[in-house]
Amino acid sequence: MVNKLSRGCMVAALSLATFASWATKSCDELKSEIAAKLDAKGVKSYSLEAVGSDDVKDQKVVGSCDGGTKKIVYSRGAKPTPEAPAAAN
């Protein structure tokens, strides 16, 4: 029983440590790491954006950065670039 409890505590501590290390990273560094993982999995046409923690609406949060003040949100489909705005219907 104690052994199972110890393992559970260890897993929880490691999870918190991992989250804490992500939260203290710069947003650009974390976005690069997440993008590399997505690219390695063959994910195409996505965007990652750093937004204020209070500004997250219905988006999928994939990370936390800048000391937890910002969240990295993922969305499918490429964002239009300023030079090439999306075509209007």
PyMOL Python script that loads the backbone (N, CA, C, O; Angstrom):
from pymol import cmd

cmd.read_pdbstr("""\
ATOM      1  N   MET A   1       0.829  -1.188   0.000  1.00  0.00           N
ATOM      2  CA  MET A   1       0.000   0.000   0.000  1.00  0.00           C
ATOM      3  C   MET A   1       0.870   1.246   0.000  1.00  0.00           C
ATOM      4  O   MET A   1       0.636   2.171  -0.778  1.00  0.00           O
ATOM      5  N   VAL A   2       1.868   1.272   0.869  1.00  0.00           N
ATOM      6  CA  VAL A   2       2.757   2.425   0.936  1.00  0.00           C
ATOM      7  C   VAL A   2       3.513   2.588  -0.375  1.00  0.00           C
ATOM      8  O   VAL A   2       3.726   3.710  -0.832  1.00  0.00           O
ATOM      9  N   ASN A   3       3.921   1.475  -0.983  1.00  0.00           N
ATOM     10  CA  ASN A   3       4.647   1.533  -2.233  1.00  0.00           C
ATOM     11  C   ASN A   3       3.803   2.161  -3.336  1.00  0.00           C
ATOM     12  O   ASN A   3       4.307   2.989  -4.095  1.00  0.00           O
ATOM     13  N   LYS A   4       2.531   1.785  -3.442  1.00  0.00           N
ATOM     14  CA  LYS A   4       1.633   2.367  -4.437  1.00  0.00           C
ATOM     15  C   LYS A   4       1.424   3.852  -4.178  1.00  0.00           C
ATOM     16  O   LYS A   4       1.384   4.646  -5.117  1.00  0.00           O
ATOM     17  N   LEU A   5       1.292   4.228  -2.928  1.00  0.00           N
ATOM     18  CA  LEU A   5       1.108   5.626  -2.569  1.00  0.00           C
ATOM     19  C   LEU A   5       2.343   6.433  -2.927  1.00  0.00           C
ATOM     20  O   LEU A   5       2.234   7.549  -3.436  1.00  0.00           O
ATOM     21  N   SER A   6       3.506   5.879  -2.667  1.00  0.00           N
ATOM     22  CA  SER A   6       4.755   6.564  -2.987  1.00  0.00           C
ATOM     23  C   SER A   6       4.888   6.784  -4.491  1.00  0.00           C
ATOM     24  O   SER A   6       5.302   7.857  -4.931  1.00  0.00           O
ATOM     25  N   ARG A   7       4.537   5.768  -5.278  1.00  0.00           N
ATOM     26  CA  ARG A   7       4.594   5.907  -6.738  1.00  0.00           C
ATOM     27  C   ARG A   7       3.642   6.982  -7.221  1.00  0.00           C
ATOM     28  O   ARG A   7       3.989   7.784  -8.088  1.00  0.00           O
ATOM     29  N   GLY A   8       2.442   7.000  -6.661  1.00  0.00           N
ATOM     30  CA  GLY A   8       1.459   8.013  -7.050  1.00  0.00           C
ATOM     31  C   GLY A   8       1.951   9.413  -6.738  1.00  0.00           C
ATOM     32  O   GLY A   8       1.775  10.333  -7.537  1.00  0.00           O
ATOM     33  N   CYS A   9       2.562   9.574  -5.584  1.00  0.00           N
ATOM     34  CA  CYS A   9       3.103  10.884  -5.201  1.00  0.00           C
ATOM     35  C   CYS A   9       4.248  11.281  -6.119  1.00  0.00           C
ATOM     36  O   CYS A   9       4.379  12.447  -6.489  1.00  0.00           O
ATOM     37  N   MET A  10       5.082  10.303  -6.487  1.00  0.00           N
ATOM     38  CA  MET A  10       6.211  10.581  -7.369  1.00  0.00           C
ATOM     39  C   MET A  10       5.717  11.012  -8.746  1.00  0.00           C
ATOM     40  O   MET A  10       6.240  11.966  -9.324  1.00  0.00           O
ATOM     41  N   VAL A  11       4.723  10.321  -9.266  1.00  0.00           N
ATOM     42  CA  VAL A  11       4.168  10.675 -10.575  1.00  0.00           C
ATOM     43  C   VAL A  11       3.571  12.076 -10.531  1.00  0.00           C
ATOM     44  O   VAL A  11       3.777  12.870 -11.448  1.00  0.00           O
ATOM     45  N   ALA A  12       2.840  12.377  -9.477  1.00  0.00           N
ATOM     46  CA  ALA A  12       2.248  13.707  -9.343  1.00  0.00           C
ATOM     47  C   ALA A  12       3.334  14.776  -9.251  1.00  0.00           C
ATOM     48  O   ALA A  12       3.203  15.837  -9.861  1.00  0.00           O
ATOM     49  N   ALA A  13       4.379  14.519  -8.515  1.00  0.00           N
ATOM     50  CA  ALA A  13       5.469  15.485  -8.374  1.00  0.00           C
ATOM     51  C   ALA A  13       6.176  15.709  -9.704  1.00  0.00           C
ATOM     52  O   ALA A  13       6.506  16.845 -10.044  1.00  0.00           O
ATOM     53  N   LEU A  14       6.413  14.638 -10.464  1.00  0.00           N
ATOM     54  CA  LEU A  14       7.060  14.778 -11.767  1.00  0.00           C
ATOM     55  C   LEU A  14       6.170  15.541 -12.735  1.00  0.00           C
ATOM     56  O   LEU A  14       6.656  16.352 -13.523  1.00  0.00           O
ATOM     57  N   SER A  15       4.872  15.284 -12.677  1.00  0.00           N
ATOM     58  CA  SER A  15       3.942  16.005 -13.542  1.00  0.00           C
ATOM     59  C   SER A  15       3.954  17.493 -13.233  1.00  0.00           C
ATOM     60  O   SER A  15       3.973  18.323 -14.141  1.00  0.00           O
ATOM     61  N   LEU A  16       3.944  17.820 -11.969  1.00  0.00           N
ATOM     62  CA  LEU A  16       3.996  19.230 -11.570  1.00  0.00           C
ATOM     63  C   LEU A  16       5.314  19.869 -11.965  1.00  0.00           C
ATOM     64  O   LEU A  16       5.340  21.021 -12.400  1.00  0.00           O
ATOM     65  N   ALA A  17       6.403  19.137 -11.819  1.00  0.00           N
ATOM     66  CA  ALA A  17       7.714  19.669 -12.194  1.00  0.00           C
ATOM     67  C   ALA A  17       7.771  19.929 -13.694  1.00  0.00           C
ATOM     68  O   ALA A  17       8.320  20.941 -14.130  1.00  0.00           O
ATOM     69  N   THR A  18       7.206  19.016 -14.486  1.00  0.00           N
ATOM     70  CA  THR A  18       7.177  19.208 -15.931  1.00  0.00           C
ATOM     71  C   THR A  18       6.342  20.429 -16.285  1.00  0.00           C
ATOM     72  O   THR A  18       6.757  21.249 -17.105  1.00  0.00           O
ATOM     73  N   PHE A  19       5.169  20.555 -15.674  1.00  0.00           N
ATOM     74  CA  PHE A  19       4.321  21.717 -15.935  1.00  0.00           C
ATOM     75  C   PHE A  19       5.034  22.993 -15.529  1.00  0.00           C
ATOM     76  O   PHE A  19       4.983  23.986 -16.255  1.00  0.00           O
ATOM     77  N   ALA A  20       5.694  22.984 -14.385  1.00  0.00           N
ATOM     78  CA  ALA A  20       6.387  24.176 -13.900  1.00  0.00           C
ATOM     79  C   ALA A  20       7.506  24.576 -14.850  1.00  0.00           C
ATOM     80  O   ALA A  20       7.725  25.766 -15.077  1.00  0.00           O
ATOM     81  N   SER A  21       8.218  23.597 -15.411  1.00  0.00           N
ATOM     82  CA  SER A  21       9.291  23.947 -16.333  1.00  0.00           C
ATOM     83  C   SER A  21       8.727  24.538 -17.613  1.00  0.00           C
ATOM     84  O   SER A  21       9.342  25.434 -18.192  1.00  0.00           O
ATOM     85  N   TRP A  22       7.564  24.058 -18.077  1.00  0.00           N
ATOM     86  CA  TRP A  22       6.940  24.639 -19.260  1.00  0.00           C
ATOM     87  C   TRP A  22       6.458  26.046 -18.964  1.00  0.00           C
ATOM     88  O   TRP A  22       6.586  26.933 -19.807  1.00  0.00           O
ATOM     89  N   ALA A  23       5.908  26.263 -17.785  1.00  0.00           N
ATOM     90  CA  ALA A  23       5.342  27.565 -17.445  1.00  0.00           C
ATOM     91  C   ALA A  23       6.409  28.639 -17.364  1.00  0.00           C
ATOM     92  O   ALA A  23       6.113  29.813 -17.588  1.00  0.00           O
ATOM     93  N   THR A  24       7.649  28.269 -17.049  1.00  0.00           N
ATOM     94  CA  THR A  24       8.689  29.277 -16.918  1.00  0.00           C
ATOM     95  C   THR A  24       9.422  29.535 -18.224  1.00  0.00           C
ATOM     96  O   THR A  24      10.232  30.460 -18.286  1.00  0.00           O
ATOM     97  N   LYS A  25       9.175  28.766 -19.253  1.00  0.00           N
ATOM     98  CA  LYS A  25       9.836  28.966 -20.545  1.00  0.00           C
ATOM     99  C   LYS A  25       9.270  30.196 -21.242  1.00  0.00           C
ATOM    100  O   LYS A  25       8.148  30.629 -20.979  1.00  0.00           O
ATOM    101  N   SER A  26      10.083  30.741 -22.136  1.00  0.00           N
ATOM    102  CA  SER A  26       9.578  31.835 -22.966  1.00  0.00           C
ATOM    103  C   SER A  26       8.580  31.249 -23.953  1.00  0.00           C
ATOM    104  O   SER A  26       8.669  30.076 -24.315  1.00  0.00           O
ATOM    105  N   CYS A  27       7.645  32.060 -24.379  1.00  0.00           N
ATOM    106  CA  CYS A  27       6.604  31.574 -25.296  1.00  0.00           C
ATOM    107  C   CYS A  27       7.205  31.150 -26.633  1.00  0.00           C
ATOM    108  O   CYS A  27       6.771  30.154 -27.212  1.00  0.00           O
ATOM    109  N   ASP A  28       8.190  31.884 -27.130  1.00  0.00           N
ATOM    110  CA  ASP A  28       8.805  31.519 -28.410  1.00  0.00           C
ATOM    111  C   ASP A  28       9.505  30.169 -28.315  1.00  0.00           C
ATOM    112  O   ASP A  28       9.408  29.353 -29.233  1.00  0.00           O
ATOM    113  N   GLU A  29      10.208  29.929 -27.213  1.00  0.00           N
ATOM    114  CA  GLU A  29      10.902  28.656 -27.016  1.00  0.00           C
ATOM    115  C   GLU A  29       9.901  27.496 -26.949  1.00  0.00           C
ATOM    116  O   GLU A  29      10.099  26.457 -27.578  1.00  0.00           O
ATOM    117  N   LEU A  30       8.838  27.686 -26.188  1.00  0.00           N
ATOM    118  CA  LEU A  30       7.842  26.628 -26.045  1.00  0.00           C
ATOM    119  C   LEU A  30       7.101  26.377 -27.351  1.00  0.00           C
ATOM    120  O   LEU A  30       6.848  25.225 -27.704  1.00  0.00           O
ATOM    121  N   LYS A  31       6.750  27.439 -28.076  1.00  0.00           N
ATOM    122  CA  LYS A  31       6.083  27.268 -29.364  1.00  0.00           C
ATOM    123  C   LYS A  31       6.957  26.478 -30.320  1.00  0.00           C
ATOM    124  O   LYS A  31       6.455  25.634 -31.063  1.00  0.00           O
ATOM    125  N   SER A  32       8.268  26.740 -30.314  1.00  0.00           N
ATOM    126  CA  SER A  32       9.194  26.013 -31.182  1.00  0.00           C
ATOM    127  C   SER A  32       9.234  24.537 -30.828  1.00  0.00           C
ATOM    128  O   SER A  32       9.245  23.684 -31.716  1.00  0.00           O
ATOM    129  N   GLU A  33       9.256  24.229 -29.531  1.00  0.00           N
ATOM    130  CA  GLU A  33       9.284  22.834 -29.088  1.00  0.00           C
ATOM    131  C   GLU A  33       7.995  22.102 -29.467  1.00  0.00           C
ATOM    132  O   GLU A  33       8.033  20.962 -29.929  1.00  0.00           O
ATOM    133  N   ILE A  34       6.866  22.760 -29.268  1.00  0.00           N
ATOM    134  CA  ILE A  34       5.578  22.138 -29.609  1.00  0.00           C
ATOM    135  C   ILE A  34       5.471  21.950 -31.115  1.00  0.00           C
ATOM    136  O   ILE A  34       5.014  20.905 -31.579  1.00  0.00           O
ATOM    137  N   ALA A  35       5.892  22.956 -31.886  1.00  0.00           N
ATOM    138  CA  ALA A  35       5.849  22.861 -33.346  1.00  0.00           C
ATOM    139  C   ALA A  35       6.726  21.709 -33.836  1.00  0.00           C
ATOM    140  O   ALA A  35       6.341  20.992 -34.760  1.00  0.00           O
ATOM    141  N   ALA A  36       7.887  21.527 -33.233  1.00  0.00           N
ATOM    142  CA  ALA A  36       8.778  20.429 -33.628  1.00  0.00           C
ATOM    143  C   ALA A  36       8.103  19.078 -33.380  1.00  0.00           C
ATOM    144  O   ALA A  36       8.220  18.166 -34.199  1.00  0.00           O
ATOM    145  N   LYS A  37       7.406  18.950 -32.266  1.00  0.00           N
ATOM    146  CA  LYS A  37       6.708  17.688 -31.968  1.00  0.00           C
ATOM    147  C   LYS A  37       5.564  17.454 -32.950  1.00  0.00           C
ATOM    148  O   LYS A  37       5.368  16.333 -33.419  1.00  0.00           O
ATOM    149  N   LEU A  38       4.812  18.499 -33.261  1.00  0.00           N
ATOM    150  CA  LEU A  38       3.708  18.360 -34.207  1.00  0.00           C
ATOM    151  C   LEU A  38       4.225  18.022 -35.603  1.00  0.00           C
ATOM    152  O   LEU A  38       3.662  17.172 -36.293  1.00  0.00           O
ATOM    153  N   ASP A  39       5.304  18.696 -36.013  1.00  0.00           N
ATOM    154  CA  ASP A  39       5.896  18.424 -37.321  1.00  0.00           C
ATOM    155  C   ASP A  39       6.404  16.986 -37.401  1.00  0.00           C
ATOM    156  O   ASP A  39       6.240  16.324 -38.425  1.00  0.00           O
ATOM    157  N   ALA A  40       7.020  16.505 -36.323  1.00  0.00           N
ATOM    158  CA  ALA A  40       7.540  15.140 -36.297  1.00  0.00           C
ATOM    159  C   ALA A  40       6.418  14.108 -36.420  1.00  0.00           C
ATOM    160  O   ALA A  40       6.628  13.007 -36.928  1.00  0.00           O
ATOM    161  N   LYS A  41       5.228  14.477 -35.951  1.00  0.00           N
ATOM    162  CA  LYS A  41       4.078  13.574 -36.053  1.00  0.00           C
ATOM    163  C   LYS A  41       3.363  13.720 -37.391  1.00  0.00           C
ATOM    164  O   LYS A  41       2.388  13.016 -37.654  1.00  0.00           O
ATOM    165  N   GLY A  42       3.843  14.632 -38.238  1.00  0.00           N
ATOM    166  CA  GLY A  42       3.243  14.806 -39.558  1.00  0.00           C
ATOM    167  C   GLY A  42       2.031  15.711 -39.574  1.00  0.00           C
ATOM    168  O   GLY A  42       1.278  15.714 -40.549  1.00  0.00           O
ATOM    169  N   VAL A  43       1.824  16.479 -38.516  1.00  0.00           N
ATOM    170  CA  VAL A  43       0.672  17.388 -38.466  1.00  0.00           C
ATOM    171  C   VAL A  43       0.924  18.542 -39.434  1.00  0.00           C
ATOM    172  O   VAL A  43       1.997  19.146 -39.427  1.00  0.00           O
ATOM    173  N   LYS A  44      -0.062  18.839 -40.257  1.00  0.00           N
ATOM    174  CA  LYS A  44       0.031  19.927 -41.247  1.00  0.00           C
ATOM    175  C   LYS A  44      -1.052  20.959 -40.968  1.00  0.00           C
ATOM    176  O   LYS A  44      -2.053  20.657 -40.318  1.00  0.00           O
ATOM    177  N   SER A  45      -0.853  22.151 -41.449  1.00  0.00           N
ATOM    178  CA  SER A  45      -1.843  23.235 -41.385  1.00  0.00           C
ATOM    179  C   SER A  45      -2.372  23.468 -39.973  1.00  0.00           C
ATOM    180  O   SER A  45      -3.530  23.170 -39.678  1.00  0.00           O
ATOM    181  N   TYR A  46      -1.532  23.992 -39.123  1.00  0.00           N
ATOM    182  CA  TYR A  46      -1.928  24.340 -37.762  1.00  0.00           C
ATOM    183  C   TYR A  46      -1.299  25.672 -37.402  1.00  0.00           C
ATOM    184  O   TYR A  46      -0.386  26.144 -38.080  1.00  0.00           O
ATOM    185  N   SER A  47      -1.785  26.263 -36.353  1.00  0.00           N
ATOM    186  CA  SER A  47      -1.148  27.472 -35.842  1.00  0.00           C
ATOM    187  C   SER A  47      -1.052  27.377 -34.325  1.00  0.00           C
ATOM    188  O   SER A  47      -1.906  26.788 -33.661  1.00  0.00           O
ATOM    189  N   LEU A  48       0.002  27.969 -33.805  1.00  0.00           N
ATOM    190  CA  LEU A  48       0.218  28.085 -32.371  1.00  0.00           C
ATOM    191  C   LEU A  48       0.318  29.561 -32.065  1.00  0.00           C
ATOM    192  O   LEU A  48       1.028  30.303 -32.744  1.00  0.00           O
ATOM    193  N   GLU A  49      -0.393  29.979 -31.045  1.00  0.00           N
ATOM    194  CA  GLU A  49      -0.406  31.394 -30.709  1.00  0.00           C
ATOM    195  C   GLU A  49      -0.321  31.554 -29.197  1.00  0.00           C
ATOM    196  O   GLU A  49      -0.977  30.832 -28.446  1.00  0.00           O
ATOM    197  N   ALA A  50       0.495  32.508 -28.761  1.00  0.00           N
ATOM    198  CA  ALA A  50       0.587  32.820 -27.335  1.00  0.00           C
ATOM    199  C   ALA A  50      -0.439  33.903 -27.027  1.00  0.00           C
ATOM    200  O   ALA A  50      -0.431  34.968 -27.644  1.00  0.00           O
ATOM    201  N   VAL A  51      -1.318  33.628 -26.075  1.00  0.00           N
ATOM    202  CA  VAL A  51      -2.336  34.597 -25.671  1.00  0.00           C
ATOM    203  C   VAL A  51      -2.302  34.734 -24.153  1.00  0.00           C
ATOM    204  O   VAL A  51      -1.853  33.830 -23.449  1.00  0.00           O
ATOM    205  N   GLY A  52      -2.771  35.852 -23.667  1.00  0.00           N
ATOM    206  CA  GLY A  52      -2.854  36.051 -22.228  1.00  0.00           C
ATOM    207  C   GLY A  52      -3.752  34.992 -21.600  1.00  0.00           C
ATOM    208  O   GLY A  52      -4.753  34.587 -22.190  1.00  0.00           O
ATOM    209  N   SER A  53      -3.393  34.552 -20.417  1.00  0.00           N
ATOM    210  CA  SER A  53      -4.174  33.501 -19.749  1.00  0.00           C
ATOM    211  C   SER A  53      -5.642  33.882 -19.624  1.00  0.00           C
ATOM    212  O   SER A  53      -6.515  33.020 -19.720  1.00  0.00           O
ATOM    213  N   ASP A  54      -5.919  35.149 -19.413  1.00  0.00           N
ATOM    214  CA  ASP A  54      -7.300  35.604 -19.265  1.00  0.00           C
ATOM    215  C   ASP A  54      -8.027  35.713 -20.604  1.00  0.00           C
ATOM    216  O   ASP A  54      -9.251  35.838 -20.639  1.00  0.00           O
ATOM    217  N   ASP A  55      -7.272  35.666 -21.710  1.00  0.00           N
ATOM    218  CA  ASP A  55      -7.866  35.833 -23.034  1.00  0.00           C
ATOM    219  C   ASP A  55      -8.236  34.509 -23.709  1.00  0.00           C
ATOM    220  O   ASP A  55      -8.772  34.512 -24.817  1.00  0.00           O
ATOM    221  N   VAL A  56      -7.956  33.386 -23.057  1.00  0.00           N
ATOM    222  CA  VAL A  56      -8.287  32.089 -23.633  1.00  0.00           C
ATOM    223  C   VAL A  56      -9.796  31.912 -23.599  1.00  0.00           C
ATOM    224  O   VAL A  56     -10.430  32.040 -22.552  1.00  0.00           O
ATOM    225  N   LYS A  57     -10.356  31.617 -24.758  1.00  0.00           N
ATOM    226  CA  LYS A  57     -11.807  31.425 -24.853  1.00  0.00           C
ATOM    227  C   LYS A  57     -12.101  29.943 -25.009  1.00  0.00           C
ATOM    228  O   LYS A  57     -12.006  29.178 -24.050  1.00  0.00           O
ATOM    229  N   ASP A  58     -12.453  29.551 -26.198  1.00  0.00           N
ATOM    230  CA  ASP A  58     -12.825  28.168 -26.489  1.00  0.00           C
ATOM    231  C   ASP A  58     -11.705  27.461 -27.243  1.00  0.00           C
ATOM    232  O   ASP A  58     -11.962  26.527 -28.003  1.00  0.00           O
ATOM    233  N   GLN A  59     -10.462  27.900 -27.039  1.00  0.00           N
ATOM    234  CA  GLN A  59      -9.329  27.354 -27.766  1.00  0.00           C
ATOM    235  C   GLN A  59      -8.719  26.165 -27.027  1.00  0.00           C
ATOM    236  O   GLN A  59      -8.932  25.984 -25.828  1.00  0.00           O
ATOM    237  N   LYS A  60      -7.962  25.366 -27.760  1.00  0.00           N
ATOM    238  CA  LYS A  60      -7.271  24.222 -27.163  1.00  0.00           C
ATOM    239  C   LYS A  60      -5.917  24.701 -26.646  1.00  0.00           C
ATOM    240  O   LYS A  60      -5.060  25.110 -27.430  1.00  0.00           O
ATOM    241  N   VAL A  61      -5.726  24.649 -25.347  1.00  0.00           N
ATOM    242  CA  VAL A  61      -4.471  25.075 -24.720  1.00  0.00           C
ATOM    243  C   VAL A  61      -3.508  23.898 -24.749  1.00  0.00           C
ATOM    244  O   VAL A  61      -3.838  22.804 -24.291  1.00  0.00           O
ATOM    245  N   VAL A  62      -2.293  24.133 -25.298  1.00  0.00           N
ATOM    246  CA  VAL A  62      -1.292  23.076 -25.392  1.00  0.00           C
ATOM    247  C   VAL A  62      -0.035  23.388 -24.577  1.00  0.00           C
ATOM    248  O   VAL A  62       0.915  22.605 -24.583  1.00  0.00           O
ATOM    249  N   GLY A  63      -0.024  24.515 -23.884  1.00  0.00           N
ATOM    250  CA  GLY A  63       1.130  24.846 -23.056  1.00  0.00           C
ATOM    251  C   GLY A  63       0.928  26.151 -22.327  1.00  0.00           C
ATOM    252  O   GLY A  63       0.012  26.917 -22.625  1.00  0.00           O
ATOM    253  N   SER A  64       1.795  26.391 -21.370  1.00  0.00           N
ATOM    254  CA  SER A  64       1.776  27.620 -20.583  1.00  0.00           C
ATOM    255  C   SER A  64       3.195  28.175 -20.573  1.00  0.00           C
ATOM    256  O   SER A  64       4.159  27.417 -20.468  1.00  0.00           O
ATOM    257  N   CYS A  65       3.326  29.493 -20.682  1.00  0.00           N
ATOM    258  CA  CYS A  65       4.659  30.086 -20.769  1.00  0.00           C
ATOM    259  C   CYS A  65       4.701  31.435 -20.051  1.00  0.00           C
ATOM    260  O   CYS A  65       3.700  31.913 -19.519  1.00  0.00           O
ATOM    261  N   ASP A  66       5.880  32.024 -20.056  1.00  0.00           N
ATOM    262  CA  ASP A  66       6.104  33.316 -19.399  1.00  0.00           C
ATOM    263  C   ASP A  66       5.591  33.329 -17.969  1.00  0.00           C
ATOM    264  O   ASP A  66       4.862  34.233 -17.558  1.00  0.00           O
ATOM    265  N   GLY A  67       5.985  32.313 -17.225  1.00  0.00           N
ATOM    266  CA  GLY A  67       5.611  32.240 -15.819  1.00  0.00           C
ATOM    267  C   GLY A  67       4.135  32.010 -15.579  1.00  0.00           C
ATOM    268  O   GLY A  67       3.608  32.358 -14.522  1.00  0.00           O
ATOM    269  N   GLY A  68       3.461  31.418 -16.566  1.00  0.00           N
ATOM    270  CA  GLY A  68       2.037  31.120 -16.423  1.00  0.00           C
ATOM    271  C   GLY A  68       1.123  32.271 -16.795  1.00  0.00           C
ATOM    272  O   GLY A  68      -0.096  32.159 -16.669  1.00  0.00           O
ATOM    273  N   THR A  69       1.697  33.381 -17.254  1.00  0.00           N
ATOM    274  CA  THR A  69       0.873  34.535 -17.625  1.00  0.00           C
ATOM    275  C   THR A  69       0.267  34.388 -19.014  1.00  0.00           C
ATOM    276  O   THR A  69      -0.694  35.079 -19.355  1.00  0.00           O
ATOM    277  N   LYS A  70       0.830  33.487 -19.817  1.00  0.00           N
ATOM    278  CA  LYS A  70       0.326  33.268 -21.175  1.00  0.00           C
ATOM    279  C   LYS A  70       0.123  31.789 -21.414  1.00  0.00           C
ATOM    280  O   LYS A  70       0.740  30.947 -20.761  1.00  0.00           O
ATOM    281  N   LYS A  71      -0.756  31.483 -22.363  1.00  0.00           N
ATOM    282  CA  LYS A  71      -1.040  30.111 -22.771  1.00  0.00           C
ATOM    283  C   LYS A  71      -0.749  30.000 -24.265  1.00  0.00           C
ATOM    284  O   LYS A  71      -0.946  30.948 -25.026  1.00  0.00           O
ATOM    285  N   ILE A  72      -0.277  28.824 -24.666  1.00  0.00           N
ATOM    286  CA  ILE A  72      -0.097  28.530 -26.086  1.00  0.00           C
ATOM    287  C   ILE A  72      -1.362  27.807 -26.531  1.00  0.00           C
ATOM    288  O   ILE A  72      -1.715  26.761 -25.986  1.00  0.00           O
ATOM    289  N   VAL A  73      -2.042  28.375 -27.529  1.00  0.00           N
ATOM    290  CA  VAL A  73      -3.257  27.754 -28.037  1.00  0.00           C
ATOM    291  C   VAL A  73      -3.004  27.210 -29.434  1.00  0.00           C
ATOM    292  O   VAL A  73      -2.281  27.804 -30.234  1.00  0.00           O
ATOM    293  N   TYR A  74      -3.615  26.071 -29.706  1.00  0.00           N
ATOM    294  CA  TYR A  74      -3.472  25.355 -30.972  1.00  0.00           C
ATOM    295  C   TYR A  74      -4.764  25.481 -31.750  1.00  0.00           C
ATOM    296  O   TYR A  74      -5.856  25.374 -31.190  1.00  0.00           O
ATOM    297  N   SER A  75      -4.630  25.710 -33.048  1.00  0.00           N
ATOM    298  CA  SER A  75      -5.812  25.646 -33.902  1.00  0.00           C
ATOM    299  C   SER A  75      -5.424  24.991 -35.218  1.00  0.00           C
ATOM    300  O   SER A  75      -4.303  25.141 -35.704  1.00  0.00           O
ATOM    301  N   ARG A  76      -6.379  24.260 -35.781  1.00  0.00           N
ATOM    302  CA  ARG A  76      -6.152  23.594 -37.055  1.00  0.00           C
ATOM    303  C   ARG A  76      -6.292  24.601 -38.171  1.00  0.00           C
ATOM    304  O   ARG A  76      -7.061  25.558 -38.070  1.00  0.00           O
ATOM    305  N   GLY A  77      -5.548  24.381 -39.231  1.00  0.00           N
ATOM    306  CA  GLY A  77      -5.583  25.283 -40.373  1.00  0.00           C
ATOM    307  C   GLY A  77      -4.574  26.399 -40.195  1.00  0.00           C
ATOM    308  O   GLY A  77      -4.382  26.907 -39.091  1.00  0.00           O
ATOM    309  N   ALA A  78      -3.947  26.768 -41.264  1.00  0.00           N
ATOM    310  CA  ALA A  78      -2.937  27.825 -41.206  1.00  0.00           C
ATOM    311  C   ALA A  78      -3.603  29.185 -41.100  1.00  0.00           C
ATOM    312  O   ALA A  78      -4.638  29.435 -41.717  1.00  0.00           O
ATOM    313  N   LYS A  79      -3.008  30.044 -40.324  1.00  0.00           N
ATOM    314  CA  LYS A  79      -3.508  31.411 -40.227  1.00  0.00           C
ATOM    315  C   LYS A  79      -3.077  32.178 -41.467  1.00  0.00           C
ATOM    316  O   LYS A  79      -1.967  31.975 -41.959  1.00  0.00           O
ATOM    317  N   PRO A  80      -3.930  33.051 -41.981  1.00  0.00           N
ATOM    318  CA  PRO A  80      -3.515  33.849 -43.136  1.00  0.00           C
ATOM    319  C   PRO A  80      -2.399  34.805 -42.712  1.00  0.00           C
ATOM    320  O   PRO A  80      -2.419  35.348 -41.608  1.00  0.00           O
ATOM    321  N   THR A  81      -1.438  34.999 -43.594  1.00  0.00           N
ATOM    322  CA  THR A  81      -0.347  35.924 -43.306  1.00  0.00           C
ATOM    323  C   THR A  81      -0.807  37.339 -43.609  1.00  0.00           C
ATOM    324  O   THR A  81      -1.728  37.511 -44.407  1.00  0.00           O
ATOM    325  N   PRO A  82      -0.208  38.358 -43.009  1.00  0.00           N
ATOM    326  CA  PRO A  82      -0.614  39.741 -43.285  1.00  0.00           C
ATOM    327  C   PRO A  82      -0.478  40.100 -44.760  1.00  0.00           C
ATOM    328  O   PRO A  82      -1.247  40.917 -45.268  1.00  0.00           O
ATOM    329  N   GLU A  83       0.501  39.494 -45.463  1.00  0.00           N
ATOM    330  CA  GLU A  83       0.699  39.804 -46.884  1.00  0.00           C
ATOM    331  C   GLU A  83      -0.373  39.176 -47.751  1.00  0.00           C
ATOM    332  O   GLU A  83      -0.671  39.684 -48.832  1.00  0.00           O
ATOM    333  N   ALA A  84      -0.966  38.060 -47.287  1.00  0.00           N
ATOM    334  CA  ALA A  84      -1.953  37.350 -48.096  1.00  0.00           C
ATOM    335  C   ALA A  84      -3.209  37.102 -47.256  1.00  0.00           C
ATOM    336  O   ALA A  84      -3.406  35.996 -46.751  1.00  0.00           O
ATOM    337  N   PRO A  85      -4.062  38.126 -47.102  1.00  0.00           N
ATOM    338  CA  PRO A  85      -5.273  37.918 -46.284  1.00  0.00           C
ATOM    339  C   PRO A  85      -6.198  36.882 -46.900  1.00  0.00           C
ATOM    340  O   PRO A  85      -6.172  36.642 -48.107  1.00  0.00           O
ATOM    341  N   ALA A  86      -7.010  36.276 -46.055  1.00  0.00           N
ATOM    342  CA  ALA A  86      -7.951  35.258 -46.515  1.00  0.00           C
ATOM    343  C   ALA A  86      -8.933  35.879 -47.507  1.00  0.00           C
ATOM    344  O   ALA A  86      -9.341  37.030 -47.353  1.00  0.00           O
ATOM    345  N   ALA A  87      -9.300  35.119 -48.507  1.00  0.00           N
ATOM    346  CA  ALA A  87     -10.227  35.606 -49.527  1.00  0.00           C
ATOM    347  C   ALA A  87     -11.628  35.741 -48.925  1.00  0.00           C
ATOM    348  O   ALA A  87     -12.064  34.896 -48.143  1.00  0.00           O
ATOM    349  N   ALA A  88     -12.314  36.805 -49.299  1.00  0.00           N
ATOM    350  CA  ALA A  88     -13.685  37.020 -48.837  1.00  0.00           C
ATOM    351  C   ALA A  88     -14.653  36.280 -49.744  1.00  0.00           C
ATOM    352  O   ALA A  88     -14.406  36.129 -50.940  1.00  0.00           O
ATOM    353  N   ASN A  89     -15.744  35.825 -49.173  1.00  0.00           N
ATOM    354  CA  ASN A  89     -16.758  35.111 -49.969  1.00  0.00           C
ATOM    355  C   ASN A  89     -17.641  36.080 -50.680  1.00  0.00           C
ATOM    356  O   ASN A  89     -18.553  35.671 -51.398  1.00  0.00           O
TER     357      ASN A  89
END
""", "prot")
cmd.dss("prot")
cmd.show_as("cartoon", "prot")
cmd.util.cbc("prot")
cmd.orient("prot")
